[in-house]
Amino acid sequence: MQLSILDRLQILRGDITKLQVDAIVNAANERLAPGGGVDGAIRRSAGPELDEACRRLGGCPVGEARITPGFRLPAKYVIHTVGPVYRDGAQGEPHLLRSCYINALKLAEENGLRSLAFPCIATGIYGYPKKEACAIATEAVTDWLRGHSLPERVIFCCFEQEDYDLYCEQLKKLQTMTSEQ
């Protein structure tokens, strides 16, 4: 039996580094150099092998994605993507943020990954407004899931309560829109 798109989505509040999924997504910088926030947490949990794997990749442009093993993480892989620094929303930021999600999903599909967890990309130090970023993330992922069987399960893992509440609100809107169609 085919699951509906909404059945394939989950929202969790917690630590993405603890999730037992095929891959977690890292909100990285263009050099794939060690950073703070979710990147720092992922690197601490994965161990120094992740730093070396990232160095070998030679960077990642904004909106694109790269994959490495998960090393000491419960997740088998880490998909690194680079969100845009938010300026005013008129410098291509929405397109670039959407590309982060789509390119991570493409890598998941290419690697046969069944489960994938996203953090809130670009909403920390990069300053993307959380509500706008949430809408872009959920729209990009649901659009992808409509046309693809992998990944089978996508988790939005929110560290902060504010983010969790925004994603829950957005999912309710999607459920309402789906039931009205």
C-alpha atoms as an extended CHARMM CRD file, in Angstrom:
* protein
*
       181  EXT
         1         1  MET       CA              0.0000000000        0.0000000000        0.0000000000  PROA      1               0.0000000000
         2         2  GLN       CA              1.3380000000        3.4180000000       -0.9940000000  PROA      2               0.0000000000
         3         3  LEU       CA              1.6240000000        5.9060000000        1.8700000000  PROA      3               0.0000000000
         4         4  SER       CA              0.2460000000        9.3980000000        1.3780000000  PROA      4               0.0000000000
         5         5  ILE       CA              2.7340000000       12.2450000000        1.3010000000  PROA      5               0.0000000000
         6         6  LEU       CA              1.6870000000       13.4570000000        4.7390000000  PROA      6               0.0000000000
         7         7  ASP       CA              2.1330000000        9.9450000000        6.1490000000  PROA      7               0.0000000000
         8         8  ARG       CA              5.7420000000       10.0840000000        4.9840000000  PROA      8               0.0000000000
         9         9  LEU       CA              6.4480000000       13.2980000000        6.9460000000  PROA      9               0.0000000000
        10        10  GLN       CA              7.2430000000       13.5700000000       10.6320000000  PROA      10              0.0000000000
        11        11  ILE       CA              8.1180000000       16.4640000000       12.9150000000  PROA      11              0.0000000000
        12        12  LEU       CA             10.2600000000       15.8700000000       15.9760000000  PROA      12              0.0000000000
        13        13  ARG       CA             11.6800000000       18.1630000000       18.5950000000  PROA      13              0.0000000000
        14        14  GLY       CA             15.1080000000       17.0430000000       19.6650000000  PROA      14              0.0000000000
        15        15  ASP       CA             18.7220000000       16.3920000000       18.7970000000  PROA      15              0.0000000000
        16        16  ILE       CA             19.2440000000       15.3780000000       15.1570000000  PROA      16              0.0000000000
        17        17  THR       CA             22.5060000000       13.6270000000       16.0690000000  PROA      17              0.0000000000
        18        18  LYS       CA             20.5750000000       10.9930000000       18.0470000000  PROA      18              0.0000000000
        19        19  LEU       CA             18.2480000000        9.9160000000       15.2320000000  PROA      19              0.0000000000
        20        20  GLN       CA             18.5470000000        6.4150000000       13.8070000000  PROA      20              0.0000000000
        21        21  VAL       CA             17.8850000000        7.2000000000       10.1650000000  PROA      21              0.0000000000
        22        22  ASP       CA             19.7250000000        6.4910000000        6.9420000000  PROA      22              0.0000000000
        23        23  ALA       CA             20.9470000000       10.0970000000        6.7620000000  PROA      23              0.0000000000
        24        24  ILE       CA             20.7840000000       13.3820000000        8.5780000000  PROA      24              0.0000000000
        25        25  VAL       CA             21.2360000000       16.7070000000        6.8440000000  PROA      25              0.0000000000
        26        26  ASN       CA             23.8760000000       19.1240000000        8.0320000000  PROA      26              0.0000000000
        27        27  ALA       CA             23.4560000000       22.8840000000        7.6600000000  PROA      27              0.0000000000
        28        28  ALA       CA             27.0450000000       23.4820000000        6.5610000000  PROA      28              0.0000000000
        29        29  ASN       CA             29.1560000000       26.3710000000        5.2890000000  PROA      29              0.0000000000
        30        30  GLU       CA             30.6030000000       26.6130000000        1.7650000000  PROA      30              0.0000000000
        31        31  ARG       CA             34.0460000000       25.3730000000        2.8250000000  PROA      31              0.0000000000
        32        32  LEU       CA             32.4760000000       22.4380000000        4.7220000000  PROA      32              0.0000000000
        33        33  ALA       CA             34.7210000000       23.6080000000        7.5540000000  PROA      33              0.0000000000
        34        34  PRO       CA             33.8020000000       23.0490000000       11.1940000000  PROA      34              0.0000000000
        35        35  GLY       CA             31.1690000000       25.5040000000       12.3700000000  PROA      35              0.0000000000
        36        36  GLY       CA             28.7220000000       26.0850000000       15.1810000000  PROA      36              0.0000000000
        37        37  GLY       CA             25.0590000000       25.2560000000       15.6390000000  PROA      37              0.0000000000
        38        38  VAL       CA             23.8390000000       22.0270000000       14.0710000000  PROA      38              0.0000000000
        39        39  ASP       CA             27.1300000000       21.6040000000       12.1790000000  PROA      39              0.0000000000
        40        40  GLY       CA             29.1320000000       21.6960000000       15.4050000000  PROA      40              0.0000000000
        41        41  ALA       CA             26.7940000000       19.2140000000       17.0960000000  PROA      41              0.0000000000
        42        42  ILE       CA             26.9840000000       16.8080000000       14.1530000000  PROA      42              0.0000000000
        43        43  ARG       CA             30.7840000000       17.0060000000       14.0220000000  PROA      43              0.0000000000
        44        44  ARG       CA             31.1640000000       16.4090000000       17.7580000000  PROA      44              0.0000000000
        45        45  SER       CA             28.9560000000       13.3180000000       17.5280000000  PROA      45              0.0000000000
        46        46  ALA       CA             30.4280000000       11.9650000000       14.2830000000  PROA      46              0.0000000000
        47        47  GLY       CA             34.0530000000       12.3060000000       15.3840000000  PROA      47              0.0000000000
        48        48  PRO       CA             37.1580000000       13.6910000000       13.6340000000  PROA      48              0.0000000000
        49        49  GLU       CA             36.7200000000       11.3820000000       10.6370000000  PROA      49              0.0000000000
        50        50  LEU       CA             33.8760000000       13.6300000000        9.4630000000  PROA      50              0.0000000000
        51        51  ASP       CA             36.1780000000       16.6590000000        9.3550000000  PROA      51              0.0000000000
        52        52  GLU       CA             38.6210000000       14.7260000000        7.1720000000  PROA      52              0.0000000000
        53        53  ALA       CA             35.8580000000       13.4990000000        4.8460000000  PROA      53              0.0000000000
        54        54  CYS       CA             34.5810000000       17.0720000000        4.4630000000  PROA      54              0.0000000000
        55        55  ARG       CA             38.0880000000       18.3780000000        3.6960000000  PROA      55              0.0000000000
        56        56  ARG       CA             38.3870000000       15.8280000000        0.8750000000  PROA      56              0.0000000000
        57        57  LEU       CA             35.1410000000       17.1020000000       -0.6970000000  PROA      57              0.0000000000
        58        58  GLY       CA             36.6600000000       20.5390000000       -1.2730000000  PROA      58              0.0000000000
        59        59  GLY       CA             33.6000000000       22.5900000000       -0.3800000000  PROA      59              0.0000000000
        60        60  CYS       CA             29.9840000000       22.9250000000       -1.4640000000  PROA      60              0.0000000000
        61        61  PRO       CA             28.3050000000       25.8970000000       -3.1770000000  PROA      61              0.0000000000
        62        62  VAL       CA             25.1950000000       27.4810000000       -1.6710000000  PROA      62              0.0000000000
        63        63  GLY       CA             22.0840000000       25.4640000000       -2.5340000000  PROA      63              0.0000000000
        64        64  GLU       CA             23.9870000000       22.2940000000       -3.4000000000  PROA      64              0.0000000000
        65        65  ALA       CA             24.5930000000       19.1680000000       -1.3170000000  PROA      65              0.0000000000
        66        66  ARG       CA             27.3660000000       16.6150000000       -0.6770000000  PROA      66              0.0000000000
        67        67  ILE       CA             27.3130000000       13.2700000000        1.1470000000  PROA      67              0.0000000000
        68        68  THR       CA             29.7210000000       11.6390000000        3.6010000000  PROA      68              0.0000000000
        69        69  PRO       CA             29.5350000000        8.6350000000        5.8800000000  PROA      69              0.0000000000
        70        70  GLY       CA             28.0330000000        9.2540000000        9.3280000000  PROA      70              0.0000000000
        71        71  PHE       CA             31.0260000000        7.7120000000       11.1140000000  PROA      71              0.0000000000
        72        72  ARG       CA             30.1310000000        7.5910000000       14.8380000000  PROA      72              0.0000000000
        73        73  LEU       CA             26.5610000000        8.8740000000       14.3760000000  PROA      73              0.0000000000
        74        74  PRO       CA             23.5600000000        6.5330000000       14.5230000000  PROA      74              0.0000000000
        75        75  ALA       CA             22.8130000000        7.7930000000       10.9600000000  PROA      75              0.0000000000
        76        76  LYS       CA             24.6890000000        5.9740000000        8.1950000000  PROA      76              0.0000000000
        77        77  TYR       CA             25.2990000000        9.1810000000        6.2280000000  PROA      77              0.0000000000
        78        78  VAL       CA             25.4620000000       12.9400000000        6.5610000000  PROA      78              0.0000000000
        79        79  ILE       CA             24.2110000000       15.0570000000        3.6760000000  PROA      79              0.0000000000
        80        80  HSD       CA             25.8030000000       18.5000000000        3.8680000000  PROA      80              0.0000000000
        81        81  THR       CA             23.9810000000       21.4290000000        2.3150000000  PROA      81              0.0000000000
        82        82  VAL       CA             24.7270000000       25.1370000000        2.3810000000  PROA      82              0.0000000000
        83        83  GLY       CA             21.8530000000       27.5080000000        2.9690000000  PROA      83              0.0000000000
        84        84  PRO       CA             21.8170000000       31.1170000000        1.8330000000  PROA      84              0.0000000000
        85        85  VAL       CA             22.6750000000       33.9970000000        4.1170000000  PROA      85              0.0000000000
        86        86  TYR       CA             19.4370000000       35.9750000000        4.3340000000  PROA      86              0.0000000000
        87        87  ARG       CA             19.7080000000       39.5830000000        3.1860000000  PROA      87              0.0000000000
        88        88  ASP       CA             16.2530000000       40.7900000000        2.1940000000  PROA      88              0.0000000000
        89        89  GLY       CA             14.5910000000       37.8610000000        0.4440000000  PROA      89              0.0000000000
        90        90  ALA       CA             15.0680000000       39.4680000000       -2.9610000000  PROA      90              0.0000000000
        91        91  GLN       CA             18.5840000000       38.1440000000       -3.6580000000  PROA      91              0.0000000000
        92        92  GLY       CA             17.5140000000       34.6480000000       -4.6890000000  PROA      92              0.0000000000
        93        93  GLU       CA             17.3910000000       33.3420000000       -1.1250000000  PROA      93              0.0000000000
        94        94  PRO       CA             14.0620000000       31.4530000000       -1.4830000000  PROA      94              0.0000000000
        95        95  HSD       CA             15.2990000000       29.5990000000       -4.5870000000  PROA      95              0.0000000000
        96        96  LEU       CA             18.6260000000       28.7620000000       -2.9550000000  PROA      96              0.0000000000
        97        97  LEU       CA             16.9770000000       27.5000000000        0.2370000000  PROA      97              0.0000000000
        98        98  ARG       CA             14.5640000000       25.3560000000       -1.7580000000  PROA      98              0.0000000000
        99        99  SER       CA             17.5550000000       23.9830000000       -3.6880000000  PROA      99              0.0000000000
       100       100  CYS       CA             19.1370000000       22.8560000000       -0.4010000000  PROA      100             0.0000000000
       101       101  TYR       CA             16.1690000000       20.6270000000        0.3180000000  PROA      101             0.0000000000
       102       102  ILE       CA             15.7570000000       19.3370000000       -3.2540000000  PROA      102             0.0000000000
       103       103  ASN       CA             19.4640000000       18.5700000000       -3.6840000000  PROA      103             0.0000000000
       104       104  ALA       CA             19.5970000000       16.7460000000       -0.3420000000  PROA      104             0.0000000000
       105       105  LEU       CA             16.5610000000       14.6910000000       -1.3850000000  PROA      105             0.0000000000
       106       106  LYS       CA             18.1960000000       13.9130000000       -4.7530000000  PROA      106             0.0000000000
       107       107  LEU       CA             21.3010000000       12.6000000000       -2.9840000000  PROA      107             0.0000000000
       108       108  ALA       CA             19.1330000000       10.5210000000       -0.6830000000  PROA      108             0.0000000000
       109       109  GLU       CA             17.3440000000        8.9840000000       -3.6600000000  PROA      109             0.0000000000
       110       110  GLU       CA             20.5820000000        8.4010000000       -5.6180000000  PROA      110             0.0000000000
       111       111  ASN       CA             22.0090000000        6.5560000000       -2.6170000000  PROA      111             0.0000000000
       112       112  GLY       CA             18.8810000000        4.4770000000       -1.9790000000  PROA      112             0.0000000000
       113       113  LEU       CA             18.2220000000        6.0770000000        1.4060000000  PROA      113             0.0000000000
       114       114  ARG       CA             14.8390000000        5.3180000000        2.9130000000  PROA      114             0.0000000000
       115       115  SER       CA             14.8500000000        7.8050000000        5.8200000000  PROA      115             0.0000000000
       116       116  LEU       CA             16.1980000000       11.3470000000        6.0120000000  PROA      116             0.0000000000
       117       117  ALA       CA             16.1240000000       13.9930000000        8.7420000000  PROA      117             0.0000000000
       118       118  PHE       CA             16.4380000000       17.7280000000        8.1120000000  PROA      118             0.0000000000
       119       119  PRO       CA             17.3180000000       20.4520000000       10.6100000000  PROA      119             0.0000000000
       120       120  CYS       CA             15.9890000000       23.9930000000       10.1320000000  PROA      120             0.0000000000
       121       121  ILE       CA             18.4120000000       25.0920000000        7.4030000000  PROA      121             0.0000000000
       122       122  ALA       CA             19.7160000000       28.6920000000        7.3610000000  PROA      122             0.0000000000
       123       123  THR       CA             17.5860000000       29.9320000000       10.2860000000  PROA      123             0.0000000000
       124       124  GLY       CA             20.4640000000       30.2430000000       12.7640000000  PROA      124             0.0000000000
       125       125  ILE       CA             23.4550000000       32.4710000000       12.1120000000  PROA      125             0.0000000000
       126       126  TYR       CA             22.4450000000       32.8040000000        8.4320000000  PROA      126             0.0000000000
       127       127  GLY       CA             19.3640000000       34.7360000000        9.5880000000  PROA      127             0.0000000000
       128       128  TYR       CA             16.6180000000       33.2910000000        7.4050000000  PROA      128             0.0000000000
       129       129  PRO       CA             13.2160000000       34.2010000000        8.9080000000  PROA      129             0.0000000000
       130       130  LYS       CA             11.9420000000       31.0050000000       10.5130000000  PROA      130             0.0000000000
       131       131  LYS       CA              8.3620000000       31.1230000000        9.2790000000  PROA      131             0.0000000000
       132       132  GLU       CA              9.4200000000       31.7090000000        5.6610000000  PROA      132             0.0000000000
       133       133  ALA       CA             12.1010000000       29.0150000000        5.8690000000  PROA      133             0.0000000000
       134       134  CYS       CA              9.5880000000       26.5330000000        7.2850000000  PROA      134             0.0000000000
       135       135  ALA       CA              7.1420000000       27.1960000000        4.4370000000  PROA      135             0.0000000000
       136       136  ILE       CA              9.8940000000       26.7430000000        1.8280000000  PROA      136             0.0000000000
       137       137  ALA       CA             11.1470000000       23.5470000000        3.4920000000  PROA      137             0.0000000000
       138       138  THR       CA              7.7550000000       21.8680000000        3.7460000000  PROA      138             0.0000000000
       139       139  GLU       CA              6.7360000000       22.9020000000        0.2300000000  PROA      139             0.0000000000
       140       140  ALA       CA             10.0000000000       21.6580000000       -1.2940000000  PROA      140             0.0000000000
       141       141  VAL       CA              9.8130000000       18.3210000000        0.5110000000  PROA      141             0.0000000000
       142       142  THR       CA              6.1250000000       17.6810000000       -0.2240000000  PROA      142             0.0000000000
       143       143  ASP       CA              6.6580000000       18.6140000000       -3.8970000000  PROA      143             0.0000000000
       144       144  TRP       CA              9.5380000000       16.1200000000       -4.0470000000  PROA      144             0.0000000000
       145       145  LEU       CA              7.5930000000       13.3500000000       -2.3330000000  PROA      145             0.0000000000
       146       146  ARG       CA              4.7300000000       13.6900000000       -4.8390000000  PROA      146             0.0000000000
       147       147  GLY       CA              6.9760000000       12.4260000000       -7.6230000000  PROA      147             0.0000000000
       148       148  HSD       CA              9.4480000000       10.1410000000       -5.8490000000  PROA      148             0.0000000000
       149       149  SER       CA              9.2880000000        6.9670000000       -3.7770000000  PROA      149             0.0000000000
       150       150  LEU       CA             12.5650000000        7.6960000000       -1.9310000000  PROA      150             0.0000000000
       151       151  PRO       CA             13.0800000000        8.6670000000        0.7240000000  PROA      151             0.0000000000
       152       152  GLU       CA             10.1170000000        6.8570000000        2.2250000000  PROA      152             0.0000000000
       153       153  ARG       CA             10.2520000000        8.8980000000        5.4340000000  PROA      153             0.0000000000
       154       154  VAL       CA             11.3320000000       12.5090000000        5.9530000000  PROA      154             0.0000000000
       155       155  ILE       CA             11.7250000000       14.0120000000        9.4010000000  PROA      155             0.0000000000
       156       156  PHE       CA             11.8990000000       17.6990000000       10.2090000000  PROA      156             0.0000000000
       157       157  CYS       CA             13.9650000000       17.6650000000       13.3920000000  PROA      157             0.0000000000
       158       158  CYS       CA             13.5660000000       20.9120000000       15.3170000000  PROA      158             0.0000000000
       159       159  PHE       CA             15.8940000000       21.7310000000       18.1760000000  PROA      159             0.0000000000
       160       160  GLU       CA             13.9070000000       24.7300000000       19.4330000000  PROA      160             0.0000000000
       161       161  GLN       CA             10.2620000000       24.7390000000       20.5040000000  PROA      161             0.0000000000
       162       162  GLU       CA              9.5240000000       27.7710000000       18.2930000000  PROA      162             0.0000000000
       163       163  ASP       CA             10.6550000000       25.8370000000       15.2070000000  PROA      163             0.0000000000
       164       164  TYR       CA              8.7110000000       22.7390000000       16.2410000000  PROA      164             0.0000000000
       165       165  ASP       CA              5.5390000000       24.8250000000       16.6470000000  PROA      165             0.0000000000
       166       166  LEU       CA              6.0230000000       26.4290000000       13.2030000000  PROA      166             0.0000000000
       167       167  TYR       CA              6.4440000000       23.0410000000       11.5090000000  PROA      167             0.0000000000
       168       168  CYS       CA              3.3950000000       21.6100000000       13.3000000000  PROA      168             0.0000000000
       169       169  GLU       CA              1.3420000000       24.6210000000       12.1850000000  PROA      169             0.0000000000
       170       170  GLN       CA              2.6000000000       24.2440000000        8.6080000000  PROA      170             0.0000000000
       171       171  LEU       CA              1.7970000000       20.5120000000        8.5580000000  PROA      171             0.0000000000
       172       172  LYS       CA             -1.7470000000       21.2530000000        9.7700000000  PROA      172             0.0000000000
       173       173  LYS       CA             -2.1420000000       23.7010000000        6.8470000000  PROA      173             0.0000000000
       174       174  LEU       CA             -0.9530000000       21.0140000000        4.4390000000  PROA      174             0.0000000000
       175       175  GLN       CA             -3.4030000000       18.4870000000        5.9210000000  PROA      175             0.0000000000
       176       176  THR       CA             -6.2450000000       20.9710000000        5.5470000000  PROA      176             0.0000000000
       177       177  MET       CA             -5.3000000000       21.7470000000        1.9420000000  PROA      177             0.0000000000
       178       178  THR       CA             -5.0260000000       18.0300000000        1.1320000000  PROA      178             0.0000000000
       179       179  SER       CA             -8.4140000000       17.1770000000        2.6370000000  PROA      179             0.0000000000
       180       180  GLU       CA            -10.0860000000       20.0420000000        0.7210000000  PROA      180             0.0000000000
       181       181  GLN       CA             -8.8280000000       18.7600000000       -2.6570000000  PROA      181             0.0000000000
